[in-house]
Amino acid sequence: MTRREWMQRSALACTAGSLGCRQQTPNKIGEPMDGEINPSREDYITARKGFRTKLTRVGPSPEPSEMPPPLGVPGALPFTYPSGGLQLLAWVNPEVKTAGPRRPAVMFLHGGFAFSPSHWEYARPFLRAGFHVLIPVLRGENGQSGAYSLLYDEVDDCLACAEHLSRAPSVDPAKIFLCGHGTGGTLALLSSLASDQFRACAAFSPWPSIRTYLQGREQDAPFDPRAEGELRMRSPLYYAQHFRCPVRSFFGLGEGAEGEANLATAKEMGRHARGSTKDVGELTVSGDSLSAIAPSTAATIGFFRDLAGIRA
């Protein structure tokens, strides 16, 4: 299915299901629009090789939480993966660990800065749609080792986890999909810039520019929030011409001024991406940042199933 066909079908689905697709205008919050940014000619992979984040605070994520016990996440088992000398934990459906027919998999990146059983519930519809599901817990989260860096070193964890997942006996390594919500959506966009591992990416309520996120949340930055290089390396917007797979970003119509600013920035990101013939789109659905997850997931399942060759 072509991008145009998919977008047309999604637009019809929005109308039929009262999902409220509409045009948005830029908001004063966030990134300048309409060509005022300076996109990077260098792809994100190359840029990361020449950059080292300078953390001004080294420690865990700003959301302290203990790791849930295995029985606290029904239908999921722990899955250990190595990342840069760290041994980190993910959660997967049990079939991932057993030999069997190879199936597509969805790596779901949770919102916030700690994993909770509710995140598994958000990912469960992908299981019912025929995908394996994995949710990584990242460095500095839930008592794990490693330093939280706010959307930079965590990219390495996502790529390492996807690589480890690709070697599981029942996973099709050519059909690993990436999906994330909130900060996880931003991380999904960055990861799809940083690797060819993913067949496609969907981001729910992401921040295409970290500048928007940090307005009023400066305390979450373990780096100098005035440092231009630190901000650009955490902002997919600047690398939009270099996405490595098809991408869809979803925003709820009830997310308020910040959501409208993020949508406007996503449209600017999409404009730059499509100018380089990348398959990148942005859509609106009903709801706020949480209630929009369900309709975004429904649309994403169709998107992923088409690319995976799964027929209803």
Contacts in CASP RR format, 6 or more apart in sequence:
PFRMAT RR
TARGET T0000
AUTHOR 0000-0000-0000
METHOD contacts of the structure
MODEL  1
MTRREWMQRSALACTAGSLGCRQQTPNKIGEPMDGEINPSREDYITARKG
FRTKLTRVGPSPEPSEMPPPLGVPGALPFTYPSGGLQLLAWVNPEVKTAG
PRRPAVMFLHGGFAFSPSHWEYARPFLRAGFHVLIPVLRGENGQSGAYSL
LYDEVDDCLACAEHLSRAPSVDPAKIFLCGHGTGGTLALLSSLASDQFRA
CAAFSPWPSIRTYLQGREQDAPFDPRAEGELRMRSPLYYAQHFRCPVRSF
FGLGEGAEGEANLATAKEMGRHARGSTKDVGELTVSGDSLSAIAPSTAAT
IGFFRDLAGIRA
1 9 0 8 1.000
1 306 0 8 1.000
3 246 0 8 1.000
3 279 0 8 1.000
3 281 0 8 1.000
6 303 0 8 1.000
6 306 0 8 1.000
7 281 0 8 1.000
7 283 0 8 1.000
10 21 0 8 1.000
10 283 0 8 1.000
10 299 0 8 1.000
11 21 0 8 1.000
13 19 0 8 1.000
13 299 0 8 1.000
14 20 0 8 1.000
14 21 0 8 1.000
14 283 0 8 1.000
14 284 0 8 1.000
14 285 0 8 1.000
15 21 0 8 1.000
18 286 0 8 1.000
19 284 0 8 1.000
19 285 0 8 1.000
19 286 0 8 1.000
19 295 0 8 1.000
20 253 0 8 1.000
20 284 0 8 1.000
20 285 0 8 1.000
20 286 0 8 1.000
21 283 0 8 1.000
21 284 0 8 1.000
21 285 0 8 1.000
22 253 0 8 1.000
22 284 0 8 1.000
24 260 0 8 1.000
24 263 0 8 1.000
24 264 0 8 1.000
24 267 0 8 1.000
24 284 0 8 1.000
25 260 0 8 1.000
25 264 0 8 1.000
26 33 0 8 1.000
26 34 0 8 1.000
26 261 0 8 1.000
26 264 0 8 1.000
27 257 0 8 1.000
27 258 0 8 1.000
27 259 0 8 1.000
27 260 0 8 1.000
27 261 0 8 1.000
27 264 0 8 1.000
28 261 0 8 1.000
29 212 0 8 1.000
29 215 0 8 1.000
29 257 0 8 1.000
29 258 0 8 1.000
29 261 0 8 1.000
30 209 0 8 1.000
30 211 0 8 1.000
30 212 0 8 1.000
30 215 0 8 1.000
30 261 0 8 1.000
30 265 0 8 1.000
31 37 0 8 1.000
31 208 0 8 1.000
31 209 0 8 1.000
31 211 0 8 1.000
31 212 0 8 1.000
31 235 0 8 1.000
31 237 0 8 1.000
31 261 0 8 1.000
31 265 0 8 1.000
31 268 0 8 1.000
33 264 0 8 1.000
33 265 0 8 1.000
33 267 0 8 1.000
33 268 0 8 1.000
34 268 0 8 1.000
35 268 0 8 1.000
35 271 0 8 1.000
37 237 0 8 1.000
37 238 0 8 1.000
37 268 0 8 1.000
37 272 0 8 1.000
38 238 0 8 1.000
39 237 0 8 1.000
39 238 0 8 1.000
39 239 0 8 1.000
39 240 0 8 1.000
39 241 0 8 1.000
39 272 0 8 1.000
40 47 0 8 1.000
40 232 0 8 1.000
40 238 0 8 1.000
40 239 0 8 1.000
40 241 0 8 1.000
40 242 0 8 1.000
43 193 0 8 1.000
43 239 0 8 1.000
43 242 0 8 1.000
44 190 0 8 1.000
44 193 0 8 1.000
44 194 0 8 1.000
44 239 0 8 1.000
44 242 0 8 1.000
45 193 0 8 1.000
45 194 0 8 1.000
45 195 0 8 1.000
45 242 0 8 1.000
47 233 0 8 1.000
47 239 0 8 1.000
48 155 0 8 1.000
48 194 0 8 1.000
48 233 0 8 1.000
51 229 0 8 1.000
51 233 0 8 1.000
53 149 0 8 1.000
53 152 0 8 1.000
53 153 0 8 1.000
53 223 0 8 1.000
53 230 0 8 1.000
53 233 0 8 1.000
54 223 0 8 1.000
54 224 0 8 1.000
54 227 0 8 1.000
54 230 0 8 1.000
55 147 0 8 1.000
55 149 0 8 1.000
55 222 0 8 1.000
55 223 0 8 1.000
56 222 0 8 1.000
56 223 0 8 1.000
56 224 0 8 1.000
57 222 0 8 1.000
58 147 0 8 1.000
58 222 0 8 1.000
59 140 0 8 1.000
59 146 0 8 1.000
59 147 0 8 1.000
59 148 0 8 1.000
59 222 0 8 1.000
60 140 0 8 1.000
60 141 0 8 1.000
60 143 0 8 1.000
60 146 0 8 1.000
60 147 0 8 1.000
60 148 0 8 1.000
61 113 0 8 1.000
61 114 0 8 1.000
61 138 0 8 1.000
61 140 0 8 1.000
61 141 0 8 1.000
61 148 0 8 1.000
62 113 0 8 1.000
62 148 0 8 1.000
62 219 0 8 1.000
62 220 0 8 1.000
63 112 0 8 1.000
63 113 0 8 1.000
63 114 0 8 1.000
63 141 0 8 1.000
64 114 0 8 1.000
64 143 0 8 1.000
65 114 0 8 1.000
65 115 0 8 1.000
65 116 0 8 1.000
65 141 0 8 1.000
65 142 0 8 1.000
65 143 0 8 1.000
66 142 0 8 1.000
66 143 0 8 1.000
67 89 0 8 1.000
67 115 0 8 1.000
67 137 0 8 1.000
67 142 0 8 1.000
67 143 0 8 1.000
67 144 0 8 1.000
68 115 0 8 1.000
68 116 0 8 1.000
68 117 0 8 1.000
68 142 0 8 1.000
70 76 0 8 1.000
70 77 0 8 1.000
70 78 0 8 1.000
72 117 0 8 1.000
73 91 0 8 1.000
73 117 0 8 1.000
73 120 0 8 1.000
74 117 0 8 1.000
74 120 0 8 1.000
75 93 0 8 1.000
75 94 0 8 1.000
75 120 0 8 1.000
76 91 0 8 1.000
76 92 0 8 1.000
76 93 0 8 1.000
76 94 0 8 1.000
76 120 0 8 1.000
76 135 0 8 1.000
77 91 0 8 1.000
77 92 0 8 1.000
77 93 0 8 1.000
77 94 0 8 1.000
77 96 0 8 1.000
77 97 0 8 1.000
78 89 0 8 1.000
78 90 0 8 1.000
78 91 0 8 1.000
79 89 0 8 1.000
79 90 0 8 1.000
79 91 0 8 1.000
79 92 0 8 1.000
79 96 0 8 1.000
79 97 0 8 1.000
79 134 0 8 1.000
79 164 0 8 1.000
79 165 0 8 1.000
80 87 0 8 1.000
80 88 0 8 1.000
80 89 0 8 1.000
80 90 0 8 1.000
81 87 0 8 1.000
81 88 0 8 1.000
81 89 0 8 1.000
81 90 0 8 1.000
81 136 0 8 1.000
81 160 0 8 1.000
81 161 0 8 1.000
81 164 0 8 1.000
81 165 0 8 1.000
82 88 0 8 1.000
82 160 0 8 1.000
82 164 0 8 1.000
83 139 0 8 1.000
83 156 0 8 1.000
83 157 0 8 1.000
83 160 0 8 1.000
83 161 0 8 1.000
84 156 0 8 1.000
84 160 0 8 1.000
86 139 0 8 1.000
86 144 0 8 1.000
86 145 0 8 1.000
86 146 0 8 1.000
86 157 0 8 1.000
87 145 0 8 1.000
88 136 0 8 1.000
88 137 0 8 1.000
88 138 0 8 1.000
88 139 0 8 1.000
88 144 0 8 1.000
88 145 0 8 1.000
88 157 0 8 1.000
88 161 0 8 1.000
89 136 0 8 1.000
89 137 0 8 1.000
89 142 0 8 1.000
89 144 0 8 1.000
90 134 0 8 1.000
90 135 0 8 1.000
90 136 0 8 1.000
90 137 0 8 1.000
90 161 0 8 1.000
90 165 0 8 1.000
91 115 0 8 1.000
91 120 0 8 1.000
91 134 0 8 1.000
91 135 0 8 1.000
91 137 0 8 1.000
92 132 0 8 1.000
92 133 0 8 1.000
92 134 0 8 1.000
92 135 0 8 1.000
92 165 0 8 1.000
92 168 0 8 1.000
93 127 0 8 1.000
93 132 0 8 1.000
93 133 0 8 1.000
95 103 0 8 1.000
95 132 0 8 1.000
95 170 0 8 1.000
96 105 0 8 1.000
96 132 0 8 1.000
96 134 0 8 1.000
96 165 0 8 1.000
96 168 0 8 1.000
96 170 0 8 1.000
96 171 0 8 1.000
97 168 0 8 1.000
97 169 0 8 1.000
97 170 0 8 1.000
98 169 0 8 1.000
98 170 0 8 1.000
99 169 0 8 1.000
99 170 0 8 1.000
100 169 0 8 1.000
100 170 0 8 1.000
101 170 0 8 1.000
102 170 0 8 1.000
102 171 0 8 1.000
102 172 0 8 1.000
103 130 0 8 1.000
103 131 0 8 1.000
103 132 0 8 1.000
103 170 0 8 1.000
103 171 0 8 1.000
103 172 0 8 1.000
103 175 0 8 1.000
104 130 0 8 1.000
104 131 0 8 1.000
104 132 0 8 1.000
104 171 0 8 1.000
104 172 0 8 1.000
104 175 0 8 1.000
104 176 0 8 1.000
104 177 0 8 1.000
104 199 0 8 1.000
104 304 0 8 1.000
104 308 0 8 1.000
104 310 0 8 1.000
105 131 0 8 1.000
105 132 0 8 1.000
105 133 0 8 1.000
105 134 0 8 1.000
105 165 0 8 1.000
105 168 0 8 1.000
105 171 0 8 1.000
105 172 0 8 1.000
105 175 0 8 1.000
105 176 0 8 1.000
105 177 0 8 1.000
106 123 0 8 1.000
106 126 0 8 1.000
106 131 0 8 1.000
106 132 0 8 1.000
106 133 0 8 1.000
106 134 0 8 1.000
106 176 0 8 1.000
106 177 0 8 1.000
106 178 0 8 1.000
106 179 0 8 1.000
106 304 0 8 1.000
107 134 0 8 1.000
107 135 0 8 1.000
107 136 0 8 1.000
107 158 0 8 1.000
107 161 0 8 1.000
107 162 0 8 1.000
107 165 0 8 1.000
107 176 0 8 1.000
107 177 0 8 1.000
107 178 0 8 1.000
107 179 0 8 1.000
107 198 0 8 1.000
108 119 0 8 1.000
108 122 0 8 1.000
108 123 0 8 1.000
108 126 0 8 1.000
108 133 0 8 1.000
108 134 0 8 1.000
108 135 0 8 1.000
108 179 0 8 1.000
108 180 0 8 1.000
108 181 0 8 1.000
109 135 0 8 1.000
109 136 0 8 1.000
109 158 0 8 1.000
109 178 0 8 1.000
109 179 0 8 1.000
109 180 0 8 1.000
109 181 0 8 1.000
109 184 0 8 1.000
109 185 0 8 1.000
109 187 0 8 1.000
109 188 0 8 1.000
109 191 0 8 1.000
110 116 0 8 1.000
110 119 0 8 1.000
110 122 0 8 1.000
110 135 0 8 1.000
110 180 0 8 1.000
110 181 0 8 1.000
110 184 0 8 1.000
111 119 0 8 1.000
111 180 0 8 1.000
111 181 0 8 1.000
111 182 0 8 1.000
111 183 0 8 1.000
111 184 0 8 1.000
111 185 0 8 1.000
112 182 0 8 1.000
112 183 0 8 1.000
112 184 0 8 1.000
113 141 0 8 1.000
113 148 0 8 1.000
113 183 0 8 1.000
114 141 0 8 1.000
114 142 0 8 1.000
115 135 0 8 1.000
115 137 0 8 1.000
115 141 0 8 1.000
115 142 0 8 1.000
119 135 0 8 1.000
120 135 0 8 1.000
122 181 0 8 1.000
122 293 0 8 1.000
122 297 0 8 1.000
123 133 0 8 1.000
123 135 0 8 1.000
123 179 0 8 1.000
124 133 0 8 1.000
125 297 0 8 1.000
125 298 0 8 1.000
125 301 0 8 1.000
126 133 0 8 1.000
126 179 0 8 1.000
126 297 0 8 1.000
126 301 0 8 1.000
126 304 0 8 1.000
127 133 0 8 1.000
129 301 0 8 1.000
129 302 0 8 1.000
129 304 0 8 1.000
129 305 0 8 1.000
129 310 0 8 1.000
130 310 0 8 1.000
131 177 0 8 1.000
131 304 0 8 1.000
131 308 0 8 1.000
132 168 0 8 1.000
132 170 0 8 1.000
132 171 0 8 1.000
134 161 0 8 1.000
134 165 0 8 1.000
136 157 0 8 1.000
136 158 0 8 1.000
136 161 0 8 1.000
137 144 0 8 1.000
138 144 0 8 1.000
138 154 0 8 1.000
138 157 0 8 1.000
138 158 0 8 1.000
139 145 0 8 1.000
139 146 0 8 1.000
139 147 0 8 1.000
139 148 0 8 1.000
139 149 0 8 1.000
139 153 0 8 1.000
139 154 0 8 1.000
139 157 0 8 1.000
140 146 0 8 1.000
140 147 0 8 1.000
140 148 0 8 1.000
141 148 0 8 1.000
147 153 0 8 1.000
147 222 0 8 1.000
148 154 0 8 1.000
148 222 0 8 1.000
149 222 0 8 1.000
149 223 0 8 1.000
150 210 0 8 1.000
150 220 0 8 1.000
150 221 0 8 1.000
150 222 0 8 1.000
150 223 0 8 1.000
150 234 0 8 1.000
151 183 0 8 1.000
151 186 0 8 1.000
151 187 0 8 1.000
151 190 0 8 1.000
151 210 0 8 1.000
151 234 0 8 1.000
152 230 0 8 1.000
152 233 0 8 1.000
152 234 0 8 1.000
154 187 0 8 1.000
155 187 0 8 1.000
155 190 0 8 1.000
155 191 0 8 1.000
155 194 0 8 1.000
158 178 0 8 1.000
158 187 0 8 1.000
158 188 0 8 1.000
158 191 0 8 1.000
159 191 0 8 1.000
159 194 0 8 1.000
159 195 0 8 1.000
159 197 0 8 1.000
162 176 0 8 1.000
162 178 0 8 1.000
162 191 0 8 1.000
162 195 0 8 1.000
162 197 0 8 1.000
162 198 0 8 1.000
163 197 0 8 1.000
165 171 0 8 1.000
165 176 0 8 1.000
166 173 0 8 1.000
166 176 0 8 1.000
166 197 0 8 1.000
167 173 0 8 1.000
174 199 0 8 1.000
175 199 0 8 1.000
175 307 0 8 1.000
175 308 0 8 1.000
176 197 0 8 1.000
176 198 0 8 1.000
176 199 0 8 1.000
177 198 0 8 1.000
177 199 0 8 1.000
177 200 0 8 1.000
177 201 0 8 1.000
177 202 0 8 1.000
177 304 0 8 1.000
177 307 0 8 1.000
177 308 0 8 1.000
178 188 0 8 1.000
178 191 0 8 1.000
178 192 0 8 1.000
178 198 0 8 1.000
178 200 0 8 1.000
178 201 0 8 1.000
178 202 0 8 1.000
178 245 0 8 1.000
179 185 0 8 1.000
179 188 0 8 1.000
179 201 0 8 1.000
179 202 0 8 1.000
179 203 0 8 1.000
179 204 0 8 1.000
179 300 0 8 1.000
179 304 0 8 1.000
180 187 0 8 1.000
180 188 0 8 1.000
180 202 0 8 1.000
180 203 0 8 1.000
180 204 0 8 1.000
180 206 0 8 1.000
181 204 0 8 1.000
181 205 0 8 1.000
181 289 0 8 1.000
181 293 0 8 1.000
182 203 0 8 1.000
182 204 0 8 1.000
182 205 0 8 1.000
182 206 0 8 1.000
182 207 0 8 1.000
182 289 0 8 1.000
183 207 0 8 1.000
183 213 0 8 1.000
184 203 0 8 1.000
184 206 0 8 1.000
185 203 0 8 1.000
185 204 0 8 1.000
185 205 0 8 1.000
185 206 0 8 1.000
186 203 0 8 1.000
186 206 0 8 1.000
186 207 0 8 1.000
186 208 0 8 1.000
186 210 0 8 1.000
186 213 0 8 1.000
186 234 0 8 1.000
186 236 0 8 1.000
188 201 0 8 1.000
188 202 0 8 1.000
188 203 0 8 1.000
188 206 0 8 1.000
189 201 0 8 1.000
189 203 0 8 1.000
189 206 0 8 1.000
189 208 0 8 1.000
189 236 0 8 1.000
189 247 0 8 1.000
189 249 0 8 1.000
190 234 0 8 1.000
190 236 0 8 1.000
191 198 0 8 1.000
191 201 0 8 1.000
192 198 0 8 1.000
192 201 0 8 1.000
192 243 0 8 1.000
192 244 0 8 1.000
192 245 0 8 1.000
192 247 0 8 1.000
193 236 0 8 1.000
193 239 0 8 1.000
193 242 0 8 1.000
193 243 0 8 1.000
193 244 0 8 1.000
194 244 0 8 1.000
195 244 0 8 1.000
196 244 0 8 1.000
196 245 0 8 1.000
198 244 0 8 1.000
198 245 0 8 1.000
199 245 0 8 1.000
199 246 0 8 1.000
199 304 0 8 1.000
199 307 0 8 1.000
199 308 0 8 1.000
200 245 0 8 1.000
200 246 0 8 1.000
200 247 0 8 1.000
200 248 0 8 1.000
200 303 0 8 1.000
200 304 0 8 1.000
200 307 0 8 1.000
201 243 0 8 1.000
201 245 0 8 1.000
201 246 0 8 1.000
201 247 0 8 1.000
201 248 0 8 1.000
202 247 0 8 1.000
202 248 0 8 1.000
202 249 0 8 1.000
202 250 0 8 1.000
202 296 0 8 1.000
202 300 0 8 1.000
202 303 0 8 1.000
202 304 0 8 1.000
203 247 0 8 1.000
203 248 0 8 1.000
203 249 0 8 1.000
203 250 0 8 1.000
204 250 0 8 1.000
204 289 0 8 1.000
204 292 0 8 1.000
204 293 0 8 1.000
204 296 0 8 1.000
204 297 0 8 1.000
205 250 0 8 1.000
205 251 0 8 1.000
205 252 0 8 1.000
205 255 0 8 1.000
205 259 0 8 1.000
205 262 0 8 1.000
205 289 0 8 1.000
205 292 0 8 1.000
206 236 0 8 1.000
206 249 0 8 1.000
206 262 0 8 1.000
206 266 0 8 1.000
207 213 0 8 1.000
207 235 0 8 1.000
207 262 0 8 1.000
207 265 0 8 1.000
208 235 0 8 1.000
208 236 0 8 1.000
208 237 0 8 1.000
208 249 0 8 1.000
208 262 0 8 1.000
208 265 0 8 1.000
208 266 0 8 1.000
208 268 0 8 1.000
208 269 0 8 1.000
209 231 0 8 1.000
209 235 0 8 1.000
209 237 0 8 1.000
209 265 0 8 1.000
210 231 0 8 1.000
210 234 0 8 1.000
210 235 0 8 1.000
211 231 0 8 1.000
211 235 0 8 1.000
212 258 0 8 1.000
212 261 0 8 1.000
212 262 0 8 1.000
212 265 0 8 1.000
213 220 0 8 1.000
214 220 0 8 1.000
214 221 0 8 1.000
214 225 0 8 1.000
214 231 0 8 1.000
218 225 0 8 1.000
223 230 0 8 1.000
224 230 0 8 1.000
225 231 0 8 1.000
232 238 0 8 1.000
236 269 0 8 1.000
237 265 0 8 1.000
237 268 0 8 1.000
237 269 0 8 1.000
237 272 0 8 1.000
240 269 0 8 1.000
240 270 0 8 1.000
240 272 0 8 1.000
240 273 0 8 1.000
240 276 0 8 1.000
240 278 0 8 1.000
240 280 0 8 1.000
241 272 0 8 1.000
241 273 0 8 1.000
241 275 0 8 1.000
241 276 0 8 1.000
241 278 0 8 1.000
242 276 0 8 1.000
242 278 0 8 1.000
243 273 0 8 1.000
243 278 0 8 1.000
243 279 0 8 1.000
243 280 0 8 1.000
246 279 0 8 1.000
246 280 0 8 1.000
246 303 0 8 1.000
246 307 0 8 1.000
247 273 0 8 1.000
247 278 0 8 1.000
247 279 0 8 1.000
247 280 0 8 1.000
247 281 0 8 1.000
248 280 0 8 1.000
248 281 0 8 1.000
248 282 0 8 1.000
248 283 0 8 1.000
248 299 0 8 1.000
248 300 0 8 1.000
248 303 0 8 1.000
249 266 0 8 1.000
249 269 0 8 1.000
249 280 0 8 1.000
249 281 0 8 1.000
249 282 0 8 1.000
249 283 0 8 1.000
250 282 0 8 1.000
250 283 0 8 1.000
250 284 0 8 1.000
250 285 0 8 1.000
250 292 0 8 1.000
250 295 0 8 1.000
250 296 0 8 1.000
250 299 0 8 1.000
250 300 0 8 1.000
251 259 0 8 1.000
251 262 0 8 1.000
251 263 0 8 1.000
251 266 0 8 1.000
251 282 0 8 1.000
251 283 0 8 1.000
251 284 0 8 1.000
251 285 0 8 1.000
251 292 0 8 1.000
252 259 0 8 1.000
252 284 0 8 1.000
252 285 0 8 1.000
252 286 0 8 1.000
252 287 0 8 1.000
252 288 0 8 1.000
252 289 0 8 1.000
252 292 0 8 1.000
252 296 0 8 1.000
253 284 0 8 1.000
253 285 0 8 1.000
253 286 0 8 1.000
253 287 0 8 1.000
253 292 0 8 1.000
254 286 0 8 1.000
254 287 0 8 1.000
254 288 0 8 1.000
254 292 0 8 1.000
255 262 0 8 1.000
255 287 0 8 1.000
255 288 0 8 1.000
255 289 0 8 1.000
255 292 0 8 1.000
256 288 0 8 1.000
259 289 0 8 1.000
263 282 0 8 1.000
263 284 0 8 1.000
266 281 0 8 1.000
266 282 0 8 1.000
267 282 0 8 1.000
269 280 0 8 1.000
269 282 0 8 1.000
270 278 0 8 1.000
270 280 0 8 1.000
270 281 0 8 1.000
270 282 0 8 1.000
273 280 0 8 1.000
273 281 0 8 1.000
274 280 0 8 1.000
274 281 0 8 1.000
283 299 0 8 1.000
285 292 0 8 1.000
285 295 0 8 1.000
285 296 0 8 1.000
285 299 0 8 1.000
286 292 0 8 1.000
286 295 0 8 1.000
287 295 0 8 1.000
304 310 0 8 1.000
305 311 0 8 1.000
305 312 0 8 1.000
END
